[in-house]
């Protein structure tokens, strides 16, 4: 099992994204730690129904205050 620790601010951002894109059913959280400073967190989802991709939109919700 993979865990993604999120700050309260990130949880609020996720709720805001879900509310602004009610037609989107699935959201994927992606964490990348290759920067060497701290993890970046992105939310990926699709807003176009005819998209042939798993997702076509990416929003960065990295909480830089934790770095």
PQR file of N, CA, C, O and H, with PARSE charges and radii, in Angstrom:
ATOM      1  N   UNK A   1       0.839  -1.173   0.000 -0.4000 1.5000
ATOM      2  CA  UNK A   1       0.000   0.000   0.000 -0.0000 2.0000
ATOM      3  C   UNK A   1       0.892   1.247   0.000  0.5500 1.7000
ATOM      4  O   UNK A   1       1.892   1.309   0.716 -0.5500 1.4000
ATOM      5  N   UNK A   2       0.518   2.225  -0.805 -0.4000 1.5000
ATOM      6  CA  UNK A   2       1.257   3.479  -0.881 -0.0000 2.0000
ATOM      7  C   UNK A   2       0.510   4.544  -0.087  0.5500 1.7000
ATOM      8  O   UNK A   2      -0.708   4.680  -0.203 -0.5500 1.4000
ATOM      9  H   UNK A   2      -0.293   2.175  -1.387  0.4000 1.0000
ATOM     10  N   UNK A   3       1.245   5.286   0.712 -0.4000 1.5000
ATOM     11  CA  UNK A   3       0.640   6.353   1.502 -0.0000 2.0000
ATOM     12  C   UNK A   3       1.123   7.707   1.013  0.5500 1.7000
ATOM     13  O   UNK A   3       2.287   7.864   0.644 -0.5500 1.4000
ATOM     14  H   UNK A   3       2.234   5.175   0.806  0.4000 1.0000
ATOM     15  N   UNK A   4       0.229   8.682   1.011 -0.4000 1.5000
ATOM     16  CA  UNK A   4       0.546  10.051   0.632 -0.0000 2.0000
ATOM     17  C   UNK A   4       0.142  10.971   1.770  0.5500 1.7000
ATOM     18  O   UNK A   4      -1.025  11.350   1.863 -0.5500 1.4000
ATOM     19  H   UNK A   4      -0.717   8.555   1.310  0.4000 1.0000
ATOM     20  N   UNK A   5       1.069  11.336   2.631 -0.4000 1.5000
ATOM     21  CA  UNK A   5       0.695  12.259   3.709 -0.0000 2.0000
ATOM     22  C   UNK A   5       0.369  13.632   3.124  0.5500 1.7000
ATOM     23  O   UNK A   5       1.121  14.163   2.307 -0.5500 1.4000
ATOM     24  H   UNK A   5       2.017  11.028   2.555  0.4000 1.0000
ATOM     25  N   UNK A   6      -0.765  14.201   3.551 -0.4000 1.5000
ATOM     26  CA  UNK A   6      -1.208  15.498   3.064 -0.0000 2.0000
ATOM     27  C   UNK A   6      -1.415  16.450   4.235  0.5500 1.7000
ATOM     28  O   UNK A   6      -1.825  16.041   5.321 -0.5500 1.4000
ATOM     29  H   UNK A   6      -1.377  13.769   4.214  0.4000 1.0000
ATOM     30  N   UNK A   7      -1.128  17.718   3.998 -0.4000 1.5000
ATOM     31  CA  UNK A   7      -1.403  18.724   5.015 -0.0000 2.0000
ATOM     32  C   UNK A   7      -2.884  19.100   4.942  0.5500 1.7000
ATOM     33  O   UNK A   7      -3.568  18.769   3.974 -0.5500 1.4000
ATOM     34  H   UNK A   7      -0.795  18.051   3.116  0.4000 1.0000
ATOM     35  N   UNK A   8      -3.358  19.775   5.945 -0.4000 1.5000
ATOM     36  CA  UNK A   8      -4.751  20.226   5.961 -0.0000 2.0000
ATOM     37  C   UNK A   8      -5.026  21.117   4.740  0.5500 1.7000
ATOM     38  O   UNK A   8      -6.082  21.010   4.116 -0.5500 1.4000
ATOM     39  H   UNK A   8      -2.802  20.043   6.731  0.4000 1.0000
ATOM     40  N   UNK A   9      -4.087  21.982   4.410 -0.4000 1.5000
ATOM     41  CA  UNK A   9      -4.233  22.859   3.253 -0.0000 2.0000
ATOM     42  C   UNK A   9      -4.411  22.046   1.970  0.5500 1.7000
ATOM     43  O   UNK A   9      -5.236  22.401   1.128 -0.5500 1.4000
ATOM     44  H   UNK A   9      -3.229  22.069   4.917  0.4000 1.0000
ATOM     45  N   UNK A  10      -3.665  20.982   1.814 -0.4000 1.5000
ATOM     46  CA  UNK A  10      -3.785  20.143   0.620 -0.0000 2.0000
ATOM     47  C   UNK A  10      -5.149  19.447   0.565  0.5500 1.7000
ATOM     48  O   UNK A  10      -5.728  19.291  -0.509 -0.5500 1.4000
ATOM     49  H   UNK A  10      -2.995  20.694   2.498  0.4000 1.0000
ATOM     50  N   UNK A  11      -5.646  19.037   1.710 -0.4000 1.5000
ATOM     51  CA  UNK A  11      -6.971  18.409   1.752 -0.0000 2.0000
ATOM     52  C   UNK A  11      -8.037  19.420   1.335  0.5500 1.7000
ATOM     53  O   UNK A  11      -8.955  19.081   0.588 -0.5500 1.4000
ATOM     54  H   UNK A  11      -5.175  19.164   2.583  0.4000 1.0000
ATOM     55  N   UNK A  12      -7.920  20.649   1.810 -0.4000 1.5000
ATOM     56  CA  UNK A  12      -8.846  21.704   1.396 -0.0000 2.0000
ATOM     57  C   UNK A  12      -8.756  21.956  -0.106  0.5500 1.7000
ATOM     58  O   UNK A  12      -9.776  22.151  -0.768 -0.5500 1.4000
ATOM     59  H   UNK A  12      -7.174  20.924   2.417  0.4000 1.0000
ATOM     60  N   UNK A  13      -7.535  21.952  -0.644 -0.4000 1.5000
ATOM     61  CA  UNK A  13      -7.359  22.151  -2.080 -0.0000 2.0000
ATOM     62  C   UNK A  13      -8.014  21.013  -2.874  0.5500 1.7000
ATOM     63  O   UNK A  13      -8.641  21.253  -3.906 -0.5500 1.4000
ATOM     64  H   UNK A  13      -6.707  21.793  -0.106  0.4000 1.0000
ATOM     65  N   UNK A  14      -7.866  19.785  -2.392 -0.4000 1.5000
ATOM     66  CA  UNK A  14      -8.510  18.646  -3.061 -0.0000 2.0000
ATOM     67  C   UNK A  14     -10.025  18.812  -3.076  0.5500 1.7000
ATOM     68  O   UNK A  14     -10.670  18.562  -4.095 -0.5500 1.4000
ATOM     69  H   UNK A  14      -7.357  19.589  -1.553  0.4000 1.0000
ATOM     70  N   UNK A  15     -10.593  19.232  -1.951 -0.4000 1.5000
ATOM     71  CA  UNK A  15     -12.045  19.440  -1.869 -0.0000 2.0000
ATOM     72  C   UNK A  15     -12.485  20.533  -2.839  0.5500 1.7000
ATOM     73  O   UNK A  15     -13.526  20.411  -3.485 -0.5500 1.4000
ATOM     74  H   UNK A  15     -10.069  19.435  -1.124  0.4000 1.0000
ATOM     75  N   UNK A  16     -11.698  21.596  -2.940 -0.4000 1.5000
ATOM     76  CA  UNK A  16     -12.016  22.696  -3.849 -0.0000 2.0000
ATOM     77  C   UNK A  16     -11.962  22.238  -5.307  0.5500 1.7000
ATOM     78  O   UNK A  16     -12.823  22.607  -6.105 -0.5500 1.4000
ATOM     79  H   UNK A  16     -10.853  21.695  -2.415  0.4000 1.0000
ATOM     80  N   UNK A  17     -10.964  21.445  -5.652 -0.4000 1.5000
ATOM     81  CA  UNK A  17     -10.840  20.918  -7.013 -0.0000 2.0000
ATOM     82  C   UNK A  17     -12.040  20.035  -7.344  0.5500 1.7000
ATOM     83  O   UNK A  17     -12.624  20.156  -8.421 -0.5500 1.4000
ATOM     84  H   UNK A  17     -10.264  21.146  -5.004  0.4000 1.0000
ATOM     85  N   UNK A  18     -12.405  19.151  -6.426 -0.4000 1.5000
ATOM     86  CA  UNK A  18     -13.550  18.258  -6.660 -0.0000 2.0000
ATOM     87  C   UNK A  18     -14.836  19.062  -6.830  0.5500 1.7000
ATOM     88  O   UNK A  18     -15.683  18.699  -7.647 -0.5500 1.4000
ATOM     89  H   UNK A  18     -11.931  19.052  -5.551  0.4000 1.0000
ATOM     90  N   UNK A  19     -14.995  20.142  -6.076 -0.4000 1.5000
ATOM     91  CA  UNK A  19     -16.198  20.971  -6.177 -0.0000 2.0000
ATOM     92  C   UNK A  19     -16.228  21.754  -7.491  0.5500 1.7000
ATOM     93  O   UNK A  19     -17.297  21.955  -8.067 -0.5500 1.4000
ATOM     94  H   UNK A  19     -14.307  20.436  -5.413  0.4000 1.0000
ATOM     95  N   UNK A  20     -15.068  22.193  -7.965 -0.4000 1.5000
ATOM     96  CA  UNK A  20     -15.010  22.990  -9.193 -0.0000 2.0000
ATOM     97  C   UNK A  20     -15.138  22.145 -10.462  0.5500 1.7000
ATOM     98  O   UNK A  20     -15.479  22.668 -11.523 -0.5500 1.4000
ATOM     99  H   UNK A  20     -14.200  22.030  -7.497  0.4000 1.0000
ATOM    100  N   UNK A  21     -14.868  20.858 -10.358 -0.4000 1.5000
ATOM    101  CA  UNK A  21     -14.943  19.968 -11.517 -0.0000 2.0000
ATOM    102  C   UNK A  21     -15.868  18.786 -11.196  0.5500 1.7000
ATOM    103  O   UNK A  21     -15.409  17.646 -11.119 -0.5500 1.4000
ATOM    104  H   UNK A  21     -14.590  20.434  -9.497  0.4000 1.0000
ATOM    105  N   UNK A  22     -17.173  19.055 -11.008 -0.4000 1.5000
ATOM    106  CA  UNK A  22     -18.098  17.982 -10.599 -0.0000 2.0000
ATOM    107  C   UNK A  22     -18.275  16.886 -11.652  0.5500 1.7000
ATOM    108  O   UNK A  22     -18.729  15.788 -11.329 -0.5500 1.4000
ATOM    109  H   UNK A  22     -17.545  19.981 -11.071  0.4000 1.0000
ATOM    110  N   UNK A  23     -17.922  17.175 -12.906 -0.4000 1.5000
ATOM    111  CA  UNK A  23     -18.062  16.163 -13.954 -0.0000 2.0000
ATOM    112  C   UNK A  23     -16.925  15.137 -13.912  0.5500 1.7000
ATOM    113  O   UNK A  23     -17.028  14.075 -14.526 -0.5500 1.4000
ATOM    114  H   UNK A  23     -17.553  18.067 -13.168  0.4000 1.0000
ATOM    115  N   UNK A  24     -15.865  15.442 -13.206 -0.4000 1.5000
ATOM    116  CA  UNK A  24     -14.740  14.511 -13.080 -0.0000 2.0000
ATOM    117  C   UNK A  24     -15.026  13.508 -11.973  0.5500 1.7000
ATOM    118  O   UNK A  24     -15.359  13.884 -10.849 -0.5500 1.4000
ATOM    119  H   UNK A  24     -15.781  16.304 -12.707  0.4000 1.0000
ATOM    120  N   UNK A  25     -14.892  12.238 -12.301 -0.4000 1.5000
ATOM    121  CA  UNK A  25     -15.195  11.169 -11.346 -0.0000 2.0000
ATOM    122  C   UNK A  25     -13.953  10.619 -10.642  0.5500 1.7000
ATOM    123  O   UNK A  25     -14.040  10.162  -9.502 -0.5500 1.4000
ATOM    124  H   UNK A  25     -14.621  11.932 -13.214  0.4000 1.0000
ATOM    125  N   UNK A  26     -12.805  10.660 -11.308 -0.4000 1.5000
ATOM    126  CA  UNK A  26     -11.593  10.045 -10.771 -0.0000 2.0000
ATOM    127  C   UNK A  26     -10.474  11.071 -10.664  0.5500 1.7000
ATOM    128  O   UNK A  26     -10.278  11.887 -11.564 -0.5500 1.4000
ATOM    129  H   UNK A  26     -12.735  11.031 -12.234  0.4000 1.0000
ATOM    130  N   UNK A  27      -9.745  11.021  -9.557 -0.4000 1.5000
ATOM    131  CA  UNK A  27      -8.609  11.897  -9.315 -0.0000 2.0000
ATOM    132  C   UNK A  27      -7.427  11.037  -8.893  0.5500 1.7000
ATOM    133  O   UNK A  27      -7.584  10.108  -8.100 -0.5500 1.4000
ATOM    134  H   UNK A  27      -9.905  10.358  -8.825  0.4000 1.0000
ATOM    135  N   UNK A  28      -6.249  11.340  -9.419 -0.4000 1.5000
ATOM    136  CA  UNK A  28      -5.042  10.600  -9.072 -0.0000 2.0000
ATOM    137  C   UNK A  28      -4.075  11.552  -8.394  0.5500 1.7000
ATOM    138  O   UNK A  28      -3.816  12.646  -8.894 -0.5500 1.4000
ATOM    139  H   UNK A  28      -6.122  12.095 -10.063  0.4000 1.0000
ATOM    140  N   UNK A  29      -3.541  11.133  -7.250 -0.4000 1.5000
ATOM    141  CA  UNK A  29      -2.537  11.921  -6.537 -0.0000 2.0000
ATOM    142  C   UNK A  29      -1.174  11.366  -6.897  0.5500 1.7000
ATOM    143  O   UNK A  29      -0.927  10.166  -6.780 -0.5500 1.4000
ATOM    144  H   UNK A  29      -3.751  10.244  -6.843  0.4000 1.0000
ATOM    145  N   UNK A  30      -0.298  12.247  -7.332 -0.4000 1.5000
ATOM    146  CA  UNK A  30       1.056  11.861  -7.720 -0.0000 2.0000
ATOM    147  C   UNK A  30       2.051  12.626  -6.864  0.5500 1.7000
ATOM    148  O   UNK A  30       1.997  13.853  -6.775 -0.5500 1.4000
ATOM    149  H   UNK A  30      -0.499  13.222  -7.427  0.4000 1.0000
ATOM    150  N   UNK A  31       2.952  11.899  -6.240 -0.4000 1.5000
ATOM    151  CA  UNK A  31       3.997  12.528  -5.427 -0.0000 2.0000
ATOM    152  C   UNK A  31       5.352  12.249  -6.060  0.5500 1.7000
ATOM    153  O   UNK A  31       5.637  11.124  -6.470 -0.5500 1.4000
ATOM    154  H   UNK A  31       2.996  10.903  -6.313  0.4000 1.0000
ATOM    155  N   UNK A  32       6.180  13.279  -6.135 -0.4000 1.5000
ATOM    156  CA  UNK A  32       7.510  13.147  -6.714 -0.0000 2.0000
ATOM    157  C   UNK A  32       8.517  13.761  -5.745  0.5500 1.7000
ATOM    158  O   UNK A  32       8.362  14.907  -5.325 -0.5500 1.4000
ATOM    159  H   UNK A  32       5.948  14.193  -5.802  0.4000 1.0000
ATOM    160  N   UNK A  33       9.530  13.007  -5.398 -0.4000 1.5000
ATOM    161  CA  UNK A  33      10.536  13.475  -4.441 -0.0000 2.0000
ATOM    162  C   UNK A  33      11.907  13.659  -5.078  0.5500 1.7000
ATOM    163  O   UNK A  33      12.921  13.614  -4.382 -0.5500 1.4000
ATOM    164  H   UNK A  33       9.656  12.076  -5.739  0.4000 1.0000
ATOM    165  N   UNK A  34      11.951  13.862  -6.377 -0.4000 1.5000
ATOM    166  CA  UNK A  34      13.235  13.958  -7.064 -0.0000 2.0000
ATOM    167  C   UNK A  34      13.896  15.328  -6.934  0.5500 1.7000
ATOM    168  O   UNK A  34      15.048  15.488  -7.338 -0.5500 1.4000
ATOM    169  H   UNK A  34      11.128  13.899  -6.942  0.4000 1.0000
ATOM    170  N   UNK A  35      13.197  16.317  -6.382 -0.4000 1.5000
ATOM    171  CA  UNK A  35      13.772  17.663  -6.274 -0.0000 2.0000
ATOM    172  C   UNK A  35      14.906  17.719  -5.260  0.5500 1.7000
ATOM    173  O   UNK A  35      15.780  18.580  -5.352 -0.5500 1.4000
ATOM    174  H   UNK A  35      12.261  16.186  -6.055  0.4000 1.0000
ATOM    175  N   UNK A  36      14.897  16.806  -4.296 -0.4000 1.5000
ATOM    176  CA  UNK A  36      15.929  16.806  -3.263 -0.0000 2.0000
ATOM    177  C   UNK A  36      15.626  17.747  -2.111  0.5500 1.7000
ATOM    178  O   UNK A  36      16.326  17.738  -1.098 -0.5500 1.4000
ATOM    179  H   UNK A  36      14.186  16.106  -4.221  0.4000 1.0000
ATOM    180  N   UNK A  37      14.584  18.561  -2.259 -0.4000 1.5000
ATOM    181  CA  UNK A  37      14.215  19.500  -1.200 -0.0000 2.0000
ATOM    182  C   UNK A  37      13.023  18.973  -0.416  0.5500 1.7000
ATOM    183  O   UNK A  37      13.038  18.947   0.814 -0.5500 1.4000
ATOM    184  H   UNK A  37      14.015  18.568  -3.082  0.4000 1.0000
ATOM    185  N   UNK A  38      12.024  18.568  -1.116 -0.4000 1.5000
ATOM    186  CA  UNK A  38      10.796  18.053  -0.509 -0.0000 2.0000
ATOM    187  C   UNK A  38       9.901  17.496  -1.591  0.5500 1.7000
ATOM    188  O   UNK A  38      10.144  17.718  -2.777 -0.5500 1.4000
ATOM    189  H   UNK A  38      12.011  18.589  -2.116  0.4000 1.0000
ATOM    190  N   UNK A  39       8.873  16.778  -1.200 -0.4000 1.5000
ATOM    191  CA  UNK A  39       7.998  16.160  -2.196 -0.0000 2.0000
ATOM    192  C   UNK A  39       7.061  17.176  -2.845  0.5500 1.7000
ATOM    193  O   UNK A  39       6.537  18.070  -2.182 -0.5500 1.4000
ATOM    194  H   UNK A  39       8.675  16.597  -0.236  0.4000 1.0000
ATOM    195  N   UNK A  40       6.862  17.021  -4.152 -0.4000 1.5000
ATOM    196  CA  UNK A  40       5.839  17.793  -4.841 -0.0000 2.0000
ATOM    197  C   UNK A  40       4.625  16.879  -5.008  0.5500 1.7000
ATOM    198  O   UNK A  40       4.760  15.678  -5.240 -0.5500 1.4000
ATOM    199  H   UNK A  40       7.289  16.295  -4.691  0.4000 1.0000
ATOM    200  N   UNK A  41       3.450  17.469  -4.887 -0.4000 1.5000
ATOM    201  CA  UNK A  41       2.213  16.697  -4.962 -0.0000 2.0000
ATOM    202  C   UNK A  41       1.338  17.300  -6.055  0.5500 1.7000
ATOM    203  O   UNK A  41       1.085  18.504  -6.078 -0.5500 1.4000
ATOM    204  H   UNK A  41       3.340  18.445  -4.698  0.4000 1.0000
ATOM    205  N   UNK A  42       0.887  16.446  -6.948 -0.4000 1.5000
ATOM    206  CA  UNK A  42       0.027  16.879  -8.044 -0.0000 2.0000
ATOM    207  C   UNK A  42      -1.242  16.046  -8.051  0.5500 1.7000
ATOM    208  O   UNK A  42      -1.234  14.866  -7.703 -0.5500 1.4000
ATOM    209  H   UNK A  42       1.093  15.468  -6.929  0.4000 1.0000
ATOM    210  N   UNK A  43      -2.335  16.686  -8.455 -0.4000 1.5000
ATOM    211  CA  UNK A  43      -3.606  16.000  -8.645 -0.0000 2.0000
ATOM    212  C   UNK A  43      -3.842  15.955 -10.149  0.5500 1.7000
ATOM    213  O   UNK A  43      -3.794  16.980 -10.829 -0.5500 1.4000
ATOM    214  H   UNK A  43      -2.342  17.646  -8.738  0.4000 1.0000
ATOM    215  N   UNK A  44      -4.095  14.758 -10.655 -0.4000 1.5000
ATOM    216  CA  UNK A  44      -4.315  14.568 -12.093 -0.0000 2.0000
ATOM    217  C   UNK A  44      -5.722  14.017 -12.296  0.5500 1.7000
ATOM    218  O   UNK A  44      -6.171  13.133 -11.565 -0.5500 1.4000
ATOM    219  H   UNK A  44      -4.134  13.925 -10.103  0.4000 1.0000
ATOM    220  N   UNK A  45      -6.407  14.556 -13.301 -0.4000 1.5000
ATOM    221  CA  UNK A  45      -7.755  14.101 -13.605 -0.0000 2.0000
ATOM    222  C   UNK A  45      -8.118  14.532 -15.019  0.5500 1.7000
ATOM    223  O   UNK A  45      -7.393  15.298 -15.655 -0.5500 1.4000
ATOM    224  H   UNK A  45      -6.042  15.273 -13.894  0.4000 1.0000
ATOM    225  N   UNK A  46      -9.238  14.036 -15.494 -0.4000 1.5000
ATOM    226  CA  UNK A  46      -9.678  14.348 -16.850 -0.0000 2.0000
ATOM    227  C   UNK A  46     -10.933  15.207 -16.781  0.5500 1.7000
ATOM    228  O   UNK A  46     -11.877  14.883 -16.059 -0.5500 1.4000
ATOM    229  H   UNK A  46      -9.827  13.414 -14.977  0.4000 1.0000
ATOM    230  N   UNK A  47     -10.941  16.318 -17.547 -0.4000 1.5000
ATOM    231  CA  UNK A  47     -12.135  17.157 -17.610 -0.0000 2.0000
ATOM    232  C   UNK A  47     -12.832  17.046 -18.964  0.5500 1.7000
ATOM    233  O   UNK A  47     -13.948  17.538 -19.128 -0.5500 1.4000
ATOM    234  H   UNK A  47     -10.174  16.581 -18.133  0.4000 1.0000
ATOM    235  N   UNK A  48     -12.183  16.405 -19.933 -0.4000 1.5000
ATOM    236  CA  UNK A  48     -12.776  16.224 -21.249 -0.0000 2.0000
ATOM    237  C   UNK A  48     -13.213  14.773 -21.406  0.5500 1.7000
ATOM    238  O   UNK A  48     -12.384  13.864 -21.350 -0.5500 1.4000
ATOM    239  H   UNK A  48     -11.276  16.005 -19.800  0.4000 1.0000
ATOM    240  N   UNK A  49     -14.486  14.554 -21.599 -0.4000 1.5000
ATOM    241  CA  UNK A  49     -15.025  13.188 -21.668 -0.0000 2.0000
ATOM    242  C   UNK A  49     -14.472  12.396 -22.840  0.5500 1.7000
ATOM    243  O   UNK A  49     -14.339  11.175 -22.748 -0.5500 1.4000
ATOM    244  H   UNK A  49     -15.160  15.292 -21.645  0.4000 1.0000
ATOM    245  N   UNK A  50     -14.151  13.058 -23.931 -0.4000 1.5000
ATOM    246  CA  UNK A  50     -13.659  12.357 -25.109 -0.0000 2.0000
ATOM    247  C   UNK A  50     -12.143  12.218 -25.130  0.5500 1.7000
ATOM    248  O   UNK A  50     -11.563  11.855 -26.153 -0.5500 1.4000
ATOM    249  H   UNK A  50     -14.259  14.050 -24.005  0.4000 1.0000
ATOM    250  N   UNK A  51     -11.508  12.502 -24.015 -0.4000 1.5000
ATOM    251  CA  UNK A  51     -10.051  12.394 -23.940 -0.0000 2.0000
ATOM    252  C   UNK A  51      -9.641  10.928 -23.994  0.5500 1.7000
ATOM    253  O   UNK A  51     -10.258  10.077 -23.353 -0.5500 1.4000
ATOM    254  H   UNK A  51     -11.979  12.797 -23.183  0.4000 1.0000
ATOM    255  N   UNK A  52      -8.606  10.642 -24.755 -0.4000 1.5000
ATOM    256  CA  UNK A  52      -8.104   9.271 -24.867 -0.0000 2.0000
ATOM    257  C   UNK A  52      -7.020   8.997 -23.824  0.5500 1.7000
ATOM    258  O   UNK A  52      -6.406   7.930 -23.819 -0.5500 1.4000
ATOM    259  H   UNK A  52      -8.104  11.333 -25.276  0.4000 1.0000
ATOM    260  N   UNK A  53      -6.796   9.958 -22.953 -0.4000 1.5000
ATOM    261  CA  UNK A  53      -5.791   9.813 -21.898 -0.0000 2.0000
ATOM    262  C   UNK A  53      -6.480   9.471 -20.579  0.5500 1.7000
ATOM    263  O   UNK A  53      -7.683   9.685 -20.422 -0.5500 1.4000
ATOM    264  H   UNK A  53      -7.295  10.825 -22.957  0.4000 1.0000
ATOM    265  N   UNK A  54      -5.715   8.945 -19.645 -0.4000 1.5000
ATOM    266  CA  UNK A  54      -6.246   8.705 -18.303 -0.0000 2.0000
ATOM    267  C   UNK A  54      -6.562  10.027 -17.620  0.5500 1.7000
ATOM    268  O   UNK A  54      -7.495  10.111 -16.820 -0.5500 1.4000
ATOM    269  H   UNK A  54      -4.738   8.772 -19.773  0.4000 1.0000
ATOM    270  N   UNK A  55      -5.784  11.062 -17.935 -0.4000 1.5000
ATOM    271  CA  UNK A  55      -6.017  12.396 -17.397 -0.0000 2.0000
ATOM    272  C   UNK A  55      -5.512  13.427 -18.388  0.5500 1.7000
ATOM    273  O   UNK A  55      -4.590  13.159 -19.158 -0.5500 1.4000
ATOM    274  H   UNK A  55      -5.027  10.994 -18.584  0.4000 1.0000
ATOM    275  N   UNK A  56      -6.113  14.599 -18.369 -0.4000 1.5000
ATOM    276  CA  UNK A  56      -5.679  15.673 -19.255 -0.0000 2.0000
ATOM    277  C   UNK A  56      -5.424  16.975 -18.491  0.5500 1.7000
ATOM    278  O   UNK A  56      -5.099  18.000 -19.090 -0.5500 1.4000
ATOM    279  H   UNK A  56      -6.862  14.817 -17.743  0.4000 1.0000
ATOM    280  N   UNK A  57      -5.573  16.926 -17.173 -0.4000 1.5000
ATOM    281  CA  UNK A  57      -5.383  18.111 -16.345 -0.0000 2.0000
ATOM    282  C   UNK A  57      -4.514  17.760 -15.142  0.5500 1.7000
ATOM    283  O   UNK A  57      -4.690  16.713 -14.519 -0.5500 1.4000
ATOM    284  H   UNK A  57      -5.837  16.093 -16.686  0.4000 1.0000
ATOM    285  N   UNK A  58      -3.583  18.639 -14.829 -0.4000 1.5000
ATOM    286  CA  UNK A  58      -2.709  18.446 -13.662 -0.0000 2.0000
ATOM    287  C   UNK A  58      -2.676  19.740 -12.868  0.5500 1.7000
ATOM    288  O   UNK A  58      -2.453  20.814 -13.425 -0.5500 1.4000
ATOM    289  H   UNK A  58      -3.439  19.489 -15.335  0.4000 1.0000
ATOM    290  N   UNK A  59      -2.899  19.632 -11.552 -0.4000 1.5000
ATOM    291  CA  UNK A  59      -2.833  20.787 -10.659 -0.0000 2.0000
ATOM    292  C   UNK A  59      -1.838  20.474  -9.548  0.5500 1.7000
ATOM    293  O   UNK A  59      -1.930  19.437  -8.891 -0.5500 1.4000
ATOM    294  H   UNK A  59      -3.080  18.759 -11.099  0.4000 1.0000
ATOM    295  N   UNK A  60      -0.901  21.367  -9.351 -0.4000 1.5000
ATOM    296  CA  UNK A  60       0.110  21.217  -8.300 -0.0000 2.0000
ATOM    297  C   UNK A  60      -0.465  21.697  -6.978  0.5500 1.7000
ATOM    298  O   UNK A  60      -0.870  22.854  -6.866 -0.5500 1.4000
ATOM    299  H   UNK A  60      -0.826  22.209  -9.884  0.4000 1.0000
ATOM    300  N   UNK A  61      -0.509  20.818  -5.964 -0.4000 1.5000
ATOM    301  CA  UNK A  61      -0.997  21.204  -4.638 -0.0000 2.0000
ATOM    302  C   UNK A  61       0.126  21.064  -3.594  0.5500 1.7000
ATOM    303  O   UNK A  61      -0.146  20.823  -2.418 -0.5500 1.4000
ATOM    304  H   UNK A  61      -0.180  19.878  -6.055  0.4000 1.0000
ATOM    305  N   UNK A  62       1.365  21.214  -4.023 -0.4000 1.5000
ATOM    306  CA  UNK A  62       2.492  21.113  -3.109 -0.0000 2.0000
ATOM    307  C   UNK A  62       2.378  22.184  -2.022  0.5500 1.7000
ATOM    308  O   UNK A  62       2.144  23.355  -2.320 -0.5500 1.4000
ATOM    309  H   UNK A  62       1.586  21.410  -4.979  0.4000 1.0000
ATOM    310  N   UNK A  63       2.541  21.782  -0.784 -0.4000 1.5000
ATOM    311  CA  UNK A  63       2.518  22.722   0.342 -0.0000 2.0000
ATOM    312  C   UNK A  63       3.966  23.055   0.679  0.5500 1.7000
ATOM    313  O   UNK A  63       4.612  22.355   1.459 -0.5500 1.4000
ATOM    314  H   UNK A  63       2.731  20.830  -0.542  0.4000 1.0000
ATOM    315  N   UNK A  64       4.464  24.127   0.085 -0.4000 1.5000
ATOM    316  CA  UNK A  64       5.867  24.504   0.262 -0.0000 2.0000
ATOM    317  C   UNK A  64       6.191  24.959   1.675  0.5500 1.7000
ATOM    318  O   UNK A  64       7.364  25.040   2.041 -0.5500 1.4000
ATOM    319  H   UNK A  64       3.940  24.696  -0.549  0.4000 1.0000
ATOM    320  N   UNK A  65       5.183  25.255   2.468 -0.4000 1.5000
ATOM    321  CA  UNK A  65       5.433  25.696   3.845 -0.0000 2.0000
ATOM    322  C   UNK A  65       6.015  24.575   4.702  0.5500 1.7000
ATOM    323  O   UNK A  65       6.551  24.833   5.779 -0.5500 1.4000
ATOM    324  H   UNK A  65       4.230  25.189   2.171  0.4000 1.0000
ATOM    325  N   UNK A  66       5.912  23.332   4.230 -0.4000 1.5000
ATOM    326  CA  UNK A  66       6.452  22.209   5.002 -0.0000 2.0000
ATOM    327  C   UNK A  66       7.891  21.891   4.665  0.5500 1.7000
ATOM    328  O   UNK A  66       8.489  21.008   5.280 -0.5500 1.4000
ATOM    329  H   UNK A  66       5.477  23.122   3.355  0.4000 1.0000
ATOM    330  N   UNK A  67       8.465  22.600   3.690 -0.4000 1.5000
ATOM    331  CA  UNK A  67       9.844  22.339   3.275 -0.0000 2.0000
ATOM    332  C   UNK A  67      10.808  22.982   4.191  0.5500 1.7000
ATOM    333  O   UNK A  67      12.018  22.868   3.994 -0.5500 1.4000
ATOM    334  H   UNK A  67       7.980  23.318   3.190  0.4000 1.0000
TER
END
